[in-house]
Amino acid sequence: MASPSRCIASAVLAVVIANDGVTQSAGFAPWRSMVVETDVTGWSSGRLTVTDDVRGRIVSFGCHPPDSVHADTWEWCGTDWLPFDAARLPPFRRNGAIAYDSQRQRVVMFGGAWQSNLADTWEWNGDAWTLRNLPVAPPARSGCTAAFDAARGRVVLFGGQVFGDTWEYDGLTWTQRFPTNAPSARRDHLMAYDEARQRIVLHGGQAFAPYALSNETWEWDGSNWSLQSAGGPVTTRQAMVFDRARQCCVMFGGYPQFDATLEWNGTTWSVAAAAAPWPWNSFAPLMARDPATGSAVVFTNGQKWQWTGSGWNLQSSTTLPTDSETTVACTDTIRNRVVACTSTGGTFEWDGTAWTRSAASLGLRYMPMVFDAARGVSVQFGGMANGNSGVNDQTRVWNGTSWTTVPAPSRPPARYHAELAYDAARQRVVLFGGIGPFPPNPGPPPVYGDTWTFDGVTWTQHFGVGPSARFDHVMAYDPIRQVVVLHGGGSFGTGSNETWEWNGSAWTQRSPAIAPPIRGGAAFAFDPNRGALVLSGGTWTGPATDTWLWDGVNWTQLAMQPAVWPRNDGAFTLDPTRNELMLLGGSVVSGSTVLARRDAQWLRLSVTPPQTTTIGASCAAGTPPRLSAPVPFVGNADFAVDVLDANAQSLCCVGFATSVLAQPVGPCTLHLGTPTVLVAGVTDVHGFARFALPLPPTAGLVGAQIVAQGVAWSGFGPLSGFDLTAARTMLLGD
């Protein structure tokens, strides 16, 4: 692979800046997202992941249920997970088969299930997904597994649900094989290609009926299956890859509570490590082969771990306060920090660049939190003890170093799922509603409709007409109108979309013509950029992905693409370093399971979304070369332009410009304006070359345009022996 030097990359960016083509587009903008990991283990079960060794990327396809019936594609580019494939073409699926065809340089995906079993075949070429219309394909199924047999140039698929059949895919069609010996029908088994022994290794799985787990290990030699061992681990939901550094298959994880790492030497499985250095999780881990080192790697809890043969080494870590039960946050306007607290992870602070864990968990969940600017502390009240062991009536304050319990002589009754807001005009913390402890006799717990204020020493109850008893409502302070606004929530079986305002002494119900649909657990915060309160997400009869604005008179729905990712009880507060609203954590419901979100989103006011567009067409005598690139946003340290499908080990060149200018050159067309920077390289044995162009977090680059077009030597290309790619315009977003 070839990469331009730092000086050439600097020259390209210098041309972009000097061109002064920066434009800004204002108005309501999409949410900008950051994912810590794409599996994300524990809340996106069934995500498909494979290593593209040619491009040096780990490709992950799936979605964050119940996001949408369409999934997203992310790639690990060495530093971060980056989003690809804005079209989001393949329908979402769980438990399909995925493999990387290194000869054709395509990710191949088959089957899976979403509402019903699927039998479609898709290919990812590093730039876009293509649905293949094939003459023959296996029957629809999920729980199937595939691996690429590099010695024979075939993707091999086996099993899934009630199936025990073997299929091969050559890029043109699927062909069923009928070996003399074969594993029994099974699902959720593992397959990996052993490059050293040129065999596909299959392990484990689960029979459909009866639901028996297997400990068998089989191998495929291209014509037949052979049983190698029946003494391996009996688990499901493991992950397995071929580790090039160790020259063996490495397997990790599984259920029930199998936390060991094993290696397969072609005859037996051996336990190489009895436990992992991260918390055990019953979901299959996101495991892949690191294209840079060839070693097995696992992504979990925002961390990347590399297998050494005797243990796991931490390679990178991105802390994010997430919890499937509770993530609350507020903005410390004195210390310019976001303070977040989770029920199990502890207390964290965000300085605009990274999260730092500052204190251990308080052992509570469903507790509200707000920043008291007059006293310079973050305030929490109540909550339910982890393990449902009791409901709390304590007031706690965080001073940036530690939590302290305030011995308030008068305080509200114990409760959880209450809500707090800080009334800056009167320098009081306001509390409303929540759920009390379960009574000693059978029956539901009380739901409160009381109002309290806290002056830093004691609580005072206020009486009068106000909102009905409720929980899962939201509250936030409007500093322009100097009122606390309450919206939504409900009691057991009933929901509300009422809007109320507290002026320090009394509640007033507002009657807007239009109101957001009923929801609970939404995100609600004041946006100083818009001068209004923003409501987003939550759930009632289903997850909400809409965003609304309250200006004190009317609710207005904001049209945003993409919409906010669905989440319930996410933390929503102002990121003071970016001056943007940050939404993080919370949970989604997948079936009967509550799963933690491991991501953060920022709501942008003035934004230039990153864009890529293909211009013209390739000009080649044979297979046309292509250009590929990740999302072009400033601060993308992994940004690069790739040349794909060119001749092996041939001279290639990519030209960079800031404008498009169609210029006929013989039978071809160049689309590069002036000035132009040319970067030369040589393709590898796969006809691939990478031209790294890391984009610094420079505000002046936002809105700038880069135009790229490549040429590659083929010996018989139409342009003096060279083939041309189509051109690609890239608008740098923020």
N, C-alpha and C positions, 0 to 999 in steps of 0.2 A: 504494500500500500504506500501511496505517496501523500505527503502533507506539505503545504507551503510553510516556509519559515515564519517566525513571528514578525519579521520585518516586512514580509510580503503581506501578511494579514493586516498589519498596521497600515500598509500602503493602500490596501483596498478600502479600509475604513476611513482613511484620510481623504480619499477621493469622494467617498459618500458624504462626509461632513463638508468638504469644500464645495460640493455641488449645491449645498444649501437648499436641498429639496425637501426640507422638513415641513410637514403639514400636521396640524392637529384637528381632530374632529371632536366637537363637544356634544354634550347631551347625555341622556341616560344610556348606559353602556352595559356590556355583559359583565358577569361575574368572572373574575380572574382566579383560577384555582391552583392549589398546590397539593399534590398527593405525596404522602410520606412513603407509601408503598402501594402497589397496584393490586395485590391479591385481594383486598387487604385482609390478611389472615384473620378470620373471625367474622367477616361481614360480607365477603364476596365469594362464597363457596362455589367451586366449579370453574374458576377462572383458568384459562388455558395459557401456558407459557412455554416458550421454546427458545433456543439460542440460534441466532443467525451468525454463524462463524465467519462467513465471508464479509459481512458488513460490520462485524464486531459489535453486535447489539443483542440484547435480550428482548424478545417480543412477547407482549402479554395482551391477550384479548379477553374481554368479558365486560361486565358492567357491575355497578354497585346497586344490587336490587333493593327496592323496586324502582330504580331510576327510570327505565324505559324499556321497550321491547327491542331497542337497538343498543348495541354495546359500543365500547370505545377501545381504541388501540393505543397502547403506551409502549415506549421502548426505553430500556435502560441504556444510556449512552455513555456511561463511565462515571458520571457525577450525579445525575438526577434521572428520575423517570420523566420523560417528555411525551406530550400528547402528539399523536399522529392521526391521519385519516379523519379529517373534519367531516367527511360525508357520512361516516358511521354506517357503512352499508350492510355488513352481515347482521342478521337478526341475533339478538341475545340468545345465548344457549348456555346450559350447564353440562359438564361431563361429556363433552365431545372429545374427538381425537385430534391431535396436532403433532406435526413433525416438520423438520426442516430438510428440504431436498437440496443438498449442497451442489448437486450437478446442475440443476436447473435454477438454483438460487431463488427458491420460492419457499415460503411457509405454506404448508398444505393443511387445511382444516376440514374435518368431516363430521357431520352428525351432531349429536347432543340433543338436548331437549329443552323446550320452553312451551308449556301447555300441552305440546305433543312432541313425539320424536321426530327428528329431522334426518334427511338423507341428502343434504346438499354438500357440495364440495367447493371450497373457496381457496383462493391463492393470494398471498400477500407478497408483493415484489419489492417491498421497502418503501413504496410510495402510495400504493392504493390496493384495495381488495378487488378481486375479480371473481365473479360467480362462473364456474365452469359448467357448460352444458355438455354433459358427457353421455355417450351412447349406453354405457352400463355403469351402475353404481350399486353398492351394497344396500340392503333394505334399511329403512329408517331405524335408528337406535340411539341410545345414550349409554354412558358407562363403558364405551369402547376406548381402545388405546391404540396408538400407532407409533412407529419408529421408522427411520429411514435406513435402509440397508445399503450402505455406501458401496459395498463390493459389487452389488448387482444393480444399483441404480433404481431401486424401487422403494416406495413407501409401503410398508407392510402394516395392515390393520387386522386386529383380532378381537372377536367377542363383543360384549356389550349386552346387558340384560339377559335374554334367553338364548343368545347366540354363542356358538362355539366354532364359528367359521373363520377362514383366513382369506384375506383379499390383498392384492397388490395394485399399486397405482404407478403408472409410468409417465404421467403427465398428459396422456391422451385418453385413457380409459381405466376403469377398474376391472381387474380380472380375478375371479374366484379361483383359489387353489384348493386342491383336494388331497392333502397329505395323508399318508398311511397312519401316522400317529399325530395326535393333536390334544391340547388341553381340553378339559370339559368346558361347557358353557359357563361364562362368568362375566362379571362386571367389576369396574373399579380396580382392575389389576394394573400392574406397572410394566412398562416396556422401555428398553434402552438398547442402543446398538453398541456392542462391545467392539471397538475399533481394533484392539489388539488381536482378538480371536476371530473377528469377522463373523460374529453371531449376534442375533437379536436375542436378548435375555428378557424373559417374561416371568414375573413373580406375583404370587398371591391372587387376590381378588375374592369375589363373593358370588356363590351360586345364587340363582334367582329363587328357587324353591326346592328344598328348604334353604333358608338363608345361612348357609354354612360358609365360614371363611376358609381360605386355602393357604397352605404353607408351601405349595409346590413351586419349583423353579424349572422352567422349560427354556429350551433354546431352539431358534429357527436358523437353519443353515442354507436357506434358499429353496429347499425342496421338501424338507420334512421337519417336524417338531420332535424333540427328544427330551424326555424327563431327566433332568440332571440331579434334582434333589427334592426330597419331601421333608426336609428338616429345617426349613427356614422359619422366620417369625410368622406367627398367625395374627395378622393385623390388617386393617384397611385404612384408607386415607393416608398412606405413606406417600413419599416422593422418591424418585430414583433417577439418577443421571449417570452417564459415563464420564469419569474424571480422567482427563488426559494426563494430568500431572502424575496421577497415581496408576494410570493404565488399568483401571478396574471400575466396575459399577459400584456406586455408593448409594445407599438407601438410608433415609431418615424418617422417623416419626411414625405416626399411625395411631389407630384406636383399637383396643382400649389402652390408654395411657402408656404407649410405647414410645419412649423418649431416647432410644439408643440410635447410634449411627453404625451401620454395618457395611462390610465390603464383600464383594463376590469375586472369588479367584478362579471361577470356572468350574469348581467342584463343590465348594462349601461356602456358607456365609460365616463370617467371623465378626464379633462385636468389637469395633475399633474404639468406641467411646460409649460409656454406659448412659450418659446424660448430656443434655445440651445446656449451654450457658444462658439460655433465654427461657422465659416461662413456657411451660408446656401448654399446647393448645390442641384440642381434638380435631381441628380442621386440618386438611392437608396443607403443608407449608408450601410457599412459593420457592421452588428449588430449580436451579438451572446450572449450566456450565458457564463459568465466567469466560467470555471470549478472549480476555486479555491474558489470563494465566492458565486456562484450561482446567482449573480446579472447580469442584462443586461449590456452589454458593447458595445460601439461604437468605431470603429477605423476610424479616419479621419485626414488628414493632418499630418500624422506621430504621432498622439496622440491617447492614449487609455483613454476613458472616462467611468466611472462607474456610473450607475443609483442608487440614494439613496432613491427614493420615492418622493423627492421634487426638486431634481436638479441633475446635472451631476458633478461628481468630477473627476479632472484630475489625472490619475494614473501613466502615463508615457508619455514621449514626446521625439521624435527624430526629431530635426530640420533638414531640408534639403531645400536649396534654389531652389524651383521649380516654374515654371510659364508656362502657356500654350502659351505665346507669346515669351518671351525672358528670357534666362538665359545665362549670359556671365561670364567668369572667367579668372583670370590670376594669376601667381605665384609671390608673393612678396618675392624675394630672399634675401632681407635684413632682414625682420622680420620673415622669414620662415613661411609664411602663404599663403593659397590660398584665394584670394579675389573674391567673387562672387556677382553679382548684378542681380536682377530680375526686371521686369517692374512694378510689383505690391507689391512684398514682401519686397523689400529694399535691403540693402547691408549686406552681411554675410562674416564671416571669419572662415576658417577651420584651426585648430591647430594640426591636426593629430589624434585627438580623437573625437572632437565634433565641430559642427557649432555654431557660436554665431552671433546673429543679431546685427549689429553695427550702422545702420542708416536706416531711413525711405526711402521709394521709391522716386525716382526722377521723377516718372510719365512719364517715357520714355520707349520705346521699340525699338527693332531692332537697338540697338546702339552697336558698337564694343568696346572692352576694351583690354588694354595691359599694362604690367608693364614696366615703364621707370627706368631701374636700375641706370642710371647716376644721376637721380634726386630723386630717391627713392619714386616715386609716381605711382599709377595706373592711366592710362589716358583713357578717353572716348571722343568720338566725335559724334555729331549729334544725330540721333534717331528721331522717330516719337512720338509725344505726345499721351499718352493713350486717347482713344476716337477719334483718327484720327483728332485731333483739330489743327494739324500743324506739320511741319517738322523743326528740330532744327539744328542750325549751331554753337553751343557752344562747347568749349573744357573744360572738367571738369577733375580735378585731385583729387585722394583720398590719404590722407597722413596717413591713419590708424586710424584716428579719425573723420574726416569730409570731405565732398566734397567742393571744391572751383572752381569757374568758372574763367578760365584764359582769361583775356581781350585781346586776340590776335588781333592786328590791322589788320593783313592779315590772312585770313583763307579760307578754302574751302567753296563752296556754301553749303547750307543746304541739308542734305541727310540722308537716312537710308539704312539699309542693305549694308553699306560699310564694309571694312575690314581694320584692323590695324595689324601691326607687329612692333616689336622693333628691329632695326638694331644696335646691340651692338658694332660692329666694328666702326661705325660712330656716335654712341650715338644719334640716331635720331629715332623718331616714324614715320613709313611709312604708308600712307593711300592710298588706291586705290578703285575707283568705287563707286557704290551705286545708289540709286534711289532718285531723287529730288522731290520737291513738285508738286502736280497736277497743271497744268496750268489753268489760268482763263477761257480759252475756252475749249470746249470739246476736248478730246484727251488724250493719255497716258502721264504719267509724264516722264521727261527726265531720261535716264540711263547714268551714267557717266563712262568715261574711262580715267580719269585724275589721276596723281600721285602727292602726296604732302608729304613733310617731316616736322616734328615738332621738334624744338630744346628746348622746354620747355618755350619759350617766344612767338614765332611767327611761322607761317606756310609758307613754300616756295613751289611754284609749279614747277614741272619739266616737260620738254617737250621732245618729241622725240618718236621714234617707241616703241610701247608697246602693252599690251593686249588690245583687243577690249573692248568696254563699256560693263559692266556686273554688276551683283549683285549676292548674295548668293555664291560667291566664297570663298576660304579659303586662308589664308596667315600665314606663320610661318617663323621664323629665324633659319637658319642652322649655328650654331656657329663653326662647323668644317670647312666648306667651306666659311663662312662669307658672305652669301647671304640670301636675303629674297626670299622665294619660294611662288609662287601663283599657285593655281590649281582650275580648274573647274568653276562652276557658269554659268551664261548665262544672256540673256536679255529676253524680253517677247516673248515666243514661241520658242526660240532657246537656246540650251545648248552647253556647251563646256567641253572637257576633256583635254584642253591644259595645259601645264606646262611651267611657265615662272619664270625667276630669276632676281632679282634686286641687283646690286653690289654697289649701292650708287649713281650711276650717270646714269645708263642706264639699260633697260630691255633686256634680251636675251631669246628667245624661245628655249626650249629644245625639242628634238625629240626622245624620247625613243621608242623602238620597240613595247613595250606593255604599255598601259595606262589604268587606272581604267575606268569603264564605266562612262558616263556623269552623273553628280549629282550636286546638290546645297545643301547648308546648312549642309555640312559634318563636321566632327571633324578632326582637323589637328594640330599637335604639334610635337616638337622635343623630342625624347626619348633619354636621355643620356646613358641609358643602352645599347641601340642598336647602338648608333651613327648615327641615321637616323631619318627622319621624318615619322610619322605614320598618315595615312589617314583612317578614318572609318566612316561608316554610311552615313547619308544624304538621299536625295530622288530626283527623277526627274519624271520618269514614274511610279515609285513605290519605296517603302522603300528599302534601301540598308543595308545589314548586313555583308558586307565584310570588310576586313581590309588589307591595303596595306602599303608597305614600300618604301620610296624614298631615295636612297643613293647618289643622285646627278648625276647618270648615268641612272639607270633603276628603273622601278616600279616592285615590287615583291609582289604578293598576298600571305598573310599568311594564312595557313590552320589552322583554330581554331575551336575547339568544346568545349564549345558552342561558337557560333558566337556572335558578339555584338548585343544587343537588338536594334531593329530599333528605330531611333530617328532622328529628323530634328532639326537643330540649337541647338544642345547640346553644353555645355561648356566643353572644353578639355584643360587640363593644367597639369603641373607636380605637384604631391603631394610631397612636399619637405621632409616631415617626413617619407614617405614610399619609396621615390625615385622611384615612379611609376606614370604612366599617369592615371589621373582621368577623367572620362567622366560622366557628370551628367546633369540632367534636360533635356531641349529640349521638343519636342512634337512628337506625332504621329497623323495620320489622321485616324479617324474611321468614315466611311461614309462621311458625309459632315461636321463633327465636328473636330476641332483641339483640342486635349486633352493633358494635361501636363503629362510628365513622372515624377514619384516620386521615383527615384532610383539613385544610383551611381554605376559605374563599374570601376575597376582598371585593367589595362593590366599588367600581370605578365611576367617577363622575365624567372627567374628560379623558378619553381613551382613544387610542388608535389600535384597533385589533390587528394582530399579525395576519398577513394574507400571503398566499402564494397562488400564482396563475401561470399556466403553461401557454406559451405563445408560439405559433407556427407549428411545424412538424419536423421530425428528424429527417435527415437526408443521408441515406446509406444504401450501399449495394446489397448488403446482407442483413443480418439481424441488427436493427438500429440501436445504438447506445442510448442510455437515458441518464437524466439527472435526478437526484433525490436529495431532500433536505428536511430537517425537522422544523418545528414551528419557529419562525424568525422573530423572537422577542428579545429586546435588549436585556442583558444580563444572562443570556443563554451561553454558558461557558462551553457547552458541548455542541454548539452550532457548527455544522460542516456541510459542504456540498459534495455529494458522492457521484462518481461516474460508475454506471452499472451496465452490464451486458456488452462491454467492449471486447476487443480481441485480447487474448491473454498476453501479458508481458509486452505491452506495446506502448509507444509514446502517446500521451494524451495531454490535453491542455484545456483549462477552463478560463474563459474571459469574464471579467467582472466590469460592469458599467453602472451608471446611475440613471440611464434613460434608454428607451427603446428606439432603435432606428433601423428599419428594414432595409437591408442592402443586398441585392442579388450578387452572388459570387458563383459564377458558373451556373450549374443546375440547382444550386442550393441558395439559402437565404440566411445571412447573418442578421441578428437582431440587437447587436450591441451598439449603443451610442458612444459618444465620447464624453469624458476621457475613459479609457479602458485599461485595466490592469490584467496582464496575462500571467497565469500560473501554470507551470509545466510539471508533469509527473510521469510515472510509469505504472501501468496497471499490473496487478498481481496475476497469478495463474488462473484466477477466476474472471479476469477482465474487469476488476474492480480497483478503484482508486479513490482516496478520500482527500479532500482539500479543506483542512480545518480553518474555520474563521470564527473564533470565539468572540461573542458580542459583549462588550463591556456594559455595565449598568450606567450608561451615559444618557442623560435625558435628551441631549441634543440629537441623538440618533433616532429617537422615536418619530415615526412618520417618514423616515428616509426610505428610499427605494434602492434595492440592489437588483441588477439584471445579470443573469449568468447564462452562459451557453458553452457547451463543450465540444471538442473535436477529439477524435481518436483514430490512430493509424490502423488501417486494415489491409493496406497494400493494393486494394482494388476499389477503394471508396471513390465516390463521384467527385470529390474535391482533391485532386492530385494525390489520390490514394488514401485520403482521410474521410471518415464518416462524421457527420454533425448530429448533435442532439437537438431536440427542440429547445427553445429558450425558456427560461423560468424567471418570472419577476417575483421579488420577495419584498413586501412592505414590512418594515421593522415595527413591531408593536410594542406596547408596554405591558 
